């Protein structure tokens, strides 16, 4: 179907959650994935997936809320960004809201290292009114006035990398030395991200903290 230009539809849970019915003639997970894929294939507007699964990806124009690290619910030594390595150069994608993390700077660096566009969730009104509400108090750090300068600076920095690499595939993401991650793109562009608190030396270059 021809896509309607300038129109995008956010899928929400539709592209990442499979509901099953275990009655005698009910739907199984595979059946639901097939049904969802079939329904998405006929949509005539751009579709944005919210952390979408494989069955939805072929029909999307964009994806958001892609995790840049594991949940760390289990004991894990390293995170490997396979999701980003598959998607980069195929469809644009953004990460989860940086300002809802306990360490926003660390998450911003993860975005750069994995080729993930930074994402923020903001409130224009005073967010202090949310602090007593357990269901939405995670938005307490979303005050627009507090974040607007940081966001503008972050996007300007990220744009320099994005403009050179957005259409290329990610060929390799490797920790070349402790706390220093190198990402290599198919067009020869390479990024170095230093997660350490001190400058480091690598291959004759100084990589700032």
C-alpha positions as CSV (number, residue, x, y, z in Angstrom):
1,X,0.0,0.0,0.0
2,X,1.2,3.5,-0.7
3,X,2.2,5.3,2.5
4,X,0.6,8.6,3.3
5,X,3.4,11.2,3.5
6,X,3.9,13.1,6.7
7,X,1.6,10.8,8.7
8,X,2.8,8.4,11.3
9,X,1.0,6.1,13.8
10,X,2.5,4.9,17.1
11,X,1.7,1.2,17.6
12,X,2.2,1.1,21.4
13,X,2.1,-2.5,22.7
14,X,0.7,-3.8,19.4
15,X,4.1,-4.5,18.0
16,X,5.8,-5.9,21.1
17,X,3.3,-7.9,23.0
18,X,1.6,-11.2,22.0
19,X,-1.6,-12.1,23.9
20,X,-2.6,-15.7,23.8
21,X,-5.8,-17.6,24.4
22,X,-5.4,-21.1,25.7
23,X,-8.9,-22.3,25.1
24,X,-9.4,-25.3,22.9
25,X,-9.7,-23.3,19.7
26,X,-7.8,-20.2,20.9
27,X,-4.9,-18.4,19.4
28,X,-1.3,-19.3,20.1
29,X,1.6,-16.9,20.1
30,X,2.6,-17.9,16.6
31,X,-0.9,-17.3,15.3
32,X,-1.0,-13.9,16.9
33,X,2.3,-12.8,15.4
34,X,1.1,-13.9,12.0
35,X,-2.2,-12.0,12.4
36,X,-0.5,-8.8,13.6
37,X,2.0,-8.9,10.8
38,X,-0.8,-9.3,8.3
39,X,-2.7,-6.4,9.7
40,X,0.3,-4.1,9.7
41,X,1.2,-5.0,6.1
42,X,-2.0,-3.2,4.8
43,X,-1.6,0.1,6.8
44,X,-1.2,3.1,4.5
45,X,0.6,5.4,7.0
46,X,4.0,5.3,8.5
47,X,4.2,3.1,11.6
48,X,6.4,3.8,14.7
49,X,7.1,0.7,16.8
50,X,7.5,1.0,20.6
51,X,10.4,-1.5,21.3
52,X,9.0,-3.6,18.5
53,X,9.6,-7.4,18.0
54,X,10.7,-9.1,14.9
55,X,7.2,-9.8,13.5
56,X,6.5,-6.1,13.4
57,X,9.8,-4.7,12.2
58,X,9.3,-5.2,8.4
59,X,6.3,-2.8,8.4
60,X,7.8,0.1,10.4
61,X,9.2,3.4,9.3
62,X,10.7,4.1,12.8
63,X,11.3,2.5,16.1
64,X,11.6,4.0,19.6
65,X,12.3,3.0,23.2
66,X,15.0,0.5,22.0
67,X,17.0,-0.6,25.1
68,X,20.8,0.0,25.0
69,X,21.6,-2.4,27.8
70,X,20.2,-5.5,29.5
71,X,17.6,-5.3,32.3
72,X,20.3,-6.6,34.6
73,X,17.7,-8.8,36.3
74,X,20.2,-11.6,35.8
75,X,23.9,-11.7,36.4
76,X,25.4,-10.4,33.1
77,X,29.0,-9.4,32.4
78,X,28.5,-7.5,29.2
79,X,25.7,-6.1,27.0
80,X,25.9,-6.7,23.3
81,X,23.8,-4.4,21.1
82,X,22.6,-7.0,18.6
83,X,19.3,-5.2,18.1
84,X,21.0,-2.0,17.0
85,X,23.4,-3.9,14.8
86,X,20.5,-5.5,12.9
87,X,18.4,-2.2,12.6
88,X,21.1,0.4,11.9
89,X,21.0,1.6,8.3
90,X,17.6,0.0,7.7
91,X,15.1,2.1,9.8
92,X,15.7,5.1,12.2
93,X,15.4,4.2,15.9
94,X,15.7,5.9,19.2
95,X,16.4,4.7,22.7
96,X,14.5,4.9,25.9
97,X,14.1,8.3,27.6
98,X,17.5,9.3,28.9
99,X,16.2,11.7,31.6
100,X,14.3,8.8,33.3
101,X,17.6,7.0,34.0
102,X,19.5,7.4,37.3
103,X,22.6,8.2,35.3
104,X,21.6,10.2,32.2
105,X,25.2,10.9,31.1
106,X,26.0,7.2,31.1
107,X,22.9,6.4,29.0
108,X,23.8,9.2,26.5
109,X,27.2,7.6,26.0
110,X,25.5,4.2,25.5
111,X,23.4,5.8,22.7
112,X,26.5,7.0,20.9
113,X,28.3,3.7,21.3
114,X,25.2,1.8,19.9
115,X,24.2,4.3,17.2
116,X,20.9,4.9,19.0
117,X,19.3,8.4,18.6
118,X,18.9,9.9,22.1
119,X,15.3,10.2,23.3
120,X,13.8,12.4,26.1
121,X,10.3,12.6,27.7
122,X,9.5,16.0,29.0
123,X,6.7,18.0,30.8
124,X,6.2,21.7,30.4
125,X,4.4,22.1,33.7
126,X,6.2,21.9,37.1
127,X,7.0,18.2,37.5
128,X,7.3,18.5,41.3
129,X,3.5,17.9,41.5
130,X,4.1,14.3,40.4
131,X,6.4,13.2,43.2
132,X,3.7,11.9,45.4
133,X,2.1,9.8,42.7
134,X,3.7,6.3,42.5
135,X,2.3,5.5,39.1
136,X,3.9,8.5,37.3
137,X,6.6,9.7,39.6
138,X,9.3,8.4,37.2
139,X,8.5,11.5,35.2
140,X,9.7,13.7,38.0
141,X,12.9,14.3,36.1
142,X,11.2,15.5,33.0
143,X,11.0,19.2,33.7
144,X,11.3,21.0,30.3
145,X,13.1,24.1,31.7
146,X,15.7,22.0,33.4
147,X,16.5,19.9,30.4
148,X,16.2,22.1,27.3
149,X,19.8,23.3,27.3
150,X,21.2,19.8,27.9
151,X,19.0,18.3,25.1
152,X,20.0,21.0,22.6
153,X,23.7,20.4,23.3
154,X,23.3,16.6,23.3
155,X,21.6,16.6,19.9
156,X,24.2,18.9,18.3
157,X,26.9,16.5,19.4
158,X,25.0,13.5,18.3
159,X,24.1,15.1,14.9
160,X,27.8,15.1,13.9
161,X,27.9,11.3,14.1
162,X,24.4,10.7,12.8
163,X,25.0,12.7,9.6
164,X,28.0,10.6,8.7
165,X,26.6,7.2,9.8
166,X,22.8,7.0,9.7
167,X,22.6,5.1,6.4
168,X,25.4,2.7,7.2
169,X,25.3,-0.7,8.8
170,X,27.1,-1.4,12.1
171,X,29.8,-3.9,11.4
172,X,31.3,-4.1,14.9
173,X,30.9,-2.9,18.5
174,X,33.9,-3.8,20.6
175,X,35.3,-2.8,24.0
176,X,38.9,-2.3,22.8
177,X,40.2,-1.6,26.3
178,X,38.6,-1.2,29.7
179,X,35.8,1.3,29.4
180,X,36.5,2.2,25.8
181,X,34.0,1.1,23.2
182,X,34.7,1.4,19.4
183,X,31.8,1.2,16.9
184,X,32.7,0.6,13.3
185,X,30.2,1.4,10.4
186,X,30.1,-0.1,7.0
187,X,31.1,3.2,5.3
188,X,34.3,3.5,7.3
189,X,33.0,5.8,10.0
190,X,34.2,4.9,13.5
191,X,33.2,6.2,16.9
192,X,35.1,5.9,20.2
193,X,33.3,6.3,23.5
194,X,35.2,6.5,26.8
195,X,33.0,5.4,29.7
196,X,35.9,6.0,32.2
197,X,36.2,9.0,34.5
198,X,39.6,9.9,33.1
199,X,41.0,10.5,29.6
200,X,42.5,7.4,27.9
201,X,45.0,6.7,25.2
202,X,44.2,4.4,22.3
203,X,45.9,4.0,18.9
204,X,47.8,7.2,19.4
205,X,44.7,9.2,20.2
206,X,43.5,10.8,23.4
207,X,39.8,10.0,24.0
208,X,38.3,12.4,26.5
209,X,36.4,11.1,29.6
